[in-house]
Amino acid sequence: MALVALKNSIQLDGFPINTEISQVVFEDLVKSNSKYINIDHEKNCIILKRSFFKKNKQVVNVTRFYAELQDDDVVMHSSLKNDLIKNSAFDDEFIQSNYKNKSIVIILESPHNEEYETNTEKLIPIAPAQGQTGRKIERHIQHLIQQLKLFHVLEENGMYRINIINAIPFQTSLHYIHEKPLNNYYRELRDKVWLKMWSELPTIKQDFLKLMEGLKKDSIVINACPKSLKPFINQELIPFSQRYSLFESNHPSSTEVWTKSLFKLN
């Protein structure tokens, strides 16, 4: 009887569900000799250690801008607080849970490479959208407000904080381990690890929903995740469709002017 070759797979430590990965990715992860993985050679399985998705590896969600609407004018502010997040390329502050005004929330899928300090010894998180994604959000933030005004979802006079959050606050691309560009193989790996964490780690979704529930009524929520992951976020946003204005957009890094893709869901 012919032996069936074992498929290469990845597993979260303590969560024994194996997910198939490509031979190329498997070999690169093995070659990395990373302290964040174990390798079960008998089962051709990469085991992502718990130390990679512990709380101290989370990239915290932030408030990055404030938009002040005065009739037809929009004035953008950055935070004036003293306790800004260290090493962020932007004036980021921790999200206040008791904020009295409405919010505009931009949802990204998960941090990638530039959201962590360059450190060969350990993974040190900074804040969301630090590289090209952050620069494109900043460059087009005024245009985002103008687009939202066309949908008549903003007050004529009011202050909105603009939050940037990761649905999953851990590096699902595993870039720190393999150090490869986010091409087809590694984009697929990111999606698979993202789905594993989303479905297998209960606190991930709980924390996301808690953040959504804490927004003031008539806030605006924009799902700017990659196309492959958008449906999973939208599914969780359905219960909020009577409470918030829900939108989709392209991922900010994927197009030149991501705000042109804004689409209202409810």
Secondary structure, DSSP 4 states (H G I P E B T S, - for coil): -PPPPPPPEEEETTEEEEEE--HHHHHHHHHTT-TTEEEETTTTEEEE-GGGGSGGGPPPPEEEEEEEEETTEEEEE----S-PPTT-SS--EEPPTT--S-EEEEEES---STTB---SSS--B--S--SHHHHHHHHTHHHHHHHHHHTT-S-SEEEEEEEEEESS-S-TT-HHHH---S-HHHHHHHHHHHHHHHHH-HHHHHHHHHHHHTSPTT-EEEE-S-TTTHHHHHHHHGGGTTTSEEEE---TTTSSSGGGG-EE--
